Amino acid sequence: MPNITVQMYKGRDPAKKKALAVALTNAMVESLGCPIEAVQVIIQDVEKHDWAHAGVMASDPKPGA
């Protein structure tokens, strides 16, 4: 059973999440030829203060901002 996990910043509209889940599911079905019922998508909302890139927290102000 294919599982797709997406981690992204919290705050996206539920309709956008649904559209993402549909697109990812369809891509998996098309790519692997698996039944649509086998595909699971998990969307994990992450607060910006819990995410860092290159040692910089996503919640930190951007330089020059």
ABEGO torsion letter per residue (X at the ends): XBBBBBBBBBGBBAAAAAAAAAAAAAAAAAAAGBBAAABBBBBBBBBAAABBBGGBBAABBBBGX
